[in-house]
Amino acid sequence: MIVGSQATPLRAQPAERPGLIWDQVDGINLAKLASMPPQREWREFLDHLRPSVRPLVLWIRGRIWIGSAGRTELAAAIGTSRVALLVGDDIGRGLATALRWLGADVDAYTISDLDRLEAKLDLDAGMLGGMLQRVF
């Protein structure tokens, strides 16, 4: 234990922002879904994706269920963009499968696969971790 002037106060981790958060970072659409947002916000997100051909990294935080209508809308908004889903459970992997069935170019990754994801998107090693902090 370090005491006195050598002690460094512990910084609390920032609280995770709920709902849907997205940003464009270094040529990539980056989004985090921690709970299904209100319909208006979901539509704004889809409208944001529609004109873009940028790759999308969609981080699914928790067990988020997107119904069939939402999956169809998401696949249509994605269009021909490459999509990487960061998932932690079978529901997220199921979303990737459903989007592929709808014609989207989607791969599912876990947080421990960031190096593979960075290689797929031609990003420098370690770059994606910092990008994810922007939507946490």
C-alpha positions as CSV (number, residue, x, y, z in Angstrom):
1,M,0.0,0.0,0.0
2,I,1.3,3.4,-0.9
3,V,0.6,6.2,1.6
4,G,1.3,9.9,1.8
5,S,2.3,12.0,-1.1
6,Q,2.9,8.9,-3.2
7,A,-0.7,7.8,-3.0
8,T,-2.8,8.1,-6.2
9,P,-6.5,8.6,-5.7
10,L,-8.6,5.9,-7.4
11,R,-10.6,7.3,-10.2
12,A,-14.1,6.0,-10.4
13,Q,-15.1,4.5,-13.8
14,P,-17.5,6.7,-15.6
15,A,-21.1,5.3,-15.5
16,E,-22.1,3.7,-18.8
17,R,-24.5,5.8,-20.8
18,P,-27.8,3.9,-21.4
19,G,-29.7,3.5,-24.6
20,L,-28.3,4.1,-28.1
21,I,-25.2,6.2,-28.7
22,W,-23.5,6.7,-32.0
23,D,-20.6,8.7,-33.5
24,Q,-18.5,8.7,-36.6
25,V,-14.8,8.1,-35.8
26,D,-12.0,7.9,-38.3
27,G,-14.2,6.8,-41.2
28,I,-16.3,4.4,-39.2
29,N,-19.8,4.5,-37.9
30,L,-19.5,3.5,-34.3
31,A,-22.6,2.7,-32.1
32,K,-23.4,1.2,-28.7
33,L,-26.8,-0.3,-27.9
34,A,-27.3,-0.8,-24.2
35,S,-31.1,-0.9,-24.3
36,M,-33.7,-0.4,-27.0
37,P,-34.2,3.3,-27.5
38,P,-37.6,5.0,-28.2
39,Q,-38.8,4.5,-31.7
40,R,-38.0,8.1,-32.7
41,E,-34.3,7.7,-31.6
42,W,-34.1,4.3,-33.4
43,R,-35.3,5.9,-36.6
44,E,-32.8,8.8,-36.3
45,F,-30.0,6.2,-36.0
46,L,-31.2,4.3,-39.1
47,D,-31.5,7.6,-41.0
48,H,-27.9,8.4,-40.0
49,L,-26.7,5.0,-41.4
50,R,-28.6,5.2,-44.7
51,P,-26.6,7.6,-46.6
52,S,-23.3,6.1,-45.5
53,V,-21.1,3.5,-47.0
54,R,-18.8,3.6,-44.0
55,P,-18.2,0.4,-42.0
56,L,-20.4,0.1,-38.9
57,V,-19.2,-1.3,-35.5
58,L,-22.3,-1.9,-33.4
59,W,-21.6,-2.8,-29.8
60,I,-24.5,-4.7,-28.2
61,R,-24.2,-4.3,-24.4
62,G,-26.3,-6.8,-22.7
63,R,-29.2,-9.0,-23.8
64,I,-30.8,-6.7,-26.3
65,W,-33.6,-8.1,-28.4
66,I,-34.4,-6.4,-31.8
67,G,-37.6,-7.7,-33.2
68,S,-38.1,-8.8,-36.8
69,A,-39.2,-5.4,-38.0
70,G,-36.2,-3.7,-36.4
71,R,-33.8,-6.2,-37.9
72,T,-35.3,-5.7,-41.3
73,E,-35.0,-1.9,-40.9
74,L,-31.4,-2.2,-39.7
75,A,-30.4,-4.5,-42.6
76,A,-32.0,-2.0,-45.1
77,A,-30.2,1.0,-43.4
78,I,-26.9,-0.9,-43.4
79,G,-27.1,-1.5,-47.2
80,T,-23.7,-2.5,-48.5
81,S,-21.7,-1.3,-45.6
82,R,-19.5,-3.8,-43.7
83,V,-20.8,-4.4,-40.3
84,A,-19.1,-5.8,-37.1
85,L,-21.3,-6.6,-34.2
86,L,-19.5,-6.7,-30.8
87,V,-21.6,-9.1,-28.8
88,G,-21.4,-11.1,-25.6
89,D,-24.2,-13.6,-25.9
90,D,-26.3,-15.8,-28.1
91,I,-28.9,-13.1,-28.8
92,G,-26.2,-10.8,-30.3
93,R,-24.8,-13.7,-32.4
94,G,-28.4,-14.4,-33.5
95,L,-28.8,-10.8,-34.6
96,A,-25.7,-11.2,-36.8
97,T,-27.1,-14.3,-38.4
98,A,-30.5,-12.7,-39.0
99,L,-28.9,-9.7,-40.6
100,R,-26.8,-12.0,-42.9
101,W,-30.0,-13.7,-43.9
102,L,-31.4,-10.3,-44.9
103,G,-28.3,-9.7,-47.1
104,A,-26.1,-7.6,-44.8
105,D,-22.3,-8.1,-44.7
106,V,-22.2,-8.8,-40.9
107,D,-19.7,-10.6,-38.7
108,A,-20.0,-11.1,-34.9
109,Y,-17.1,-10.6,-32.5
110,T,-16.6,-10.6,-28.8
111,I,-14.7,-7.9,-27.0
112,S,-11.7,-10.3,-26.8
113,D,-11.6,-10.4,-30.6
114,L,-10.9,-6.8,-31.1
115,D,-7.6,-7.6,-32.8
116,R,-9.4,-9.7,-35.5
117,L,-12.0,-6.9,-35.9
118,E,-9.3,-4.3,-36.3
119,A,-7.7,-6.4,-39.0
120,K,-11.0,-6.8,-40.8
121,L,-11.5,-3.1,-40.9
122,D,-7.8,-2.3,-41.7
123,L,-7.4,-0.4,-38.4
124,D,-4.1,0.0,-36.5
125,A,-3.7,-2.4,-33.6
126,G,-5.2,-1.0,-30.4
127,M,-7.2,1.7,-32.2
128,L,-10.7,0.3,-31.6
129,G,-10.4,0.3,-27.8
130,G,-10.0,4.0,-27.7
131,M,-12.8,4.5,-30.2
132,L,-15.2,2.4,-28.1
133,Q,-14.6,4.8,-25.1
134,R,-16.3,7.5,-27.1
135,V,-19.7,5.7,-27.0
136,F,-19.3,4.0,-23.6
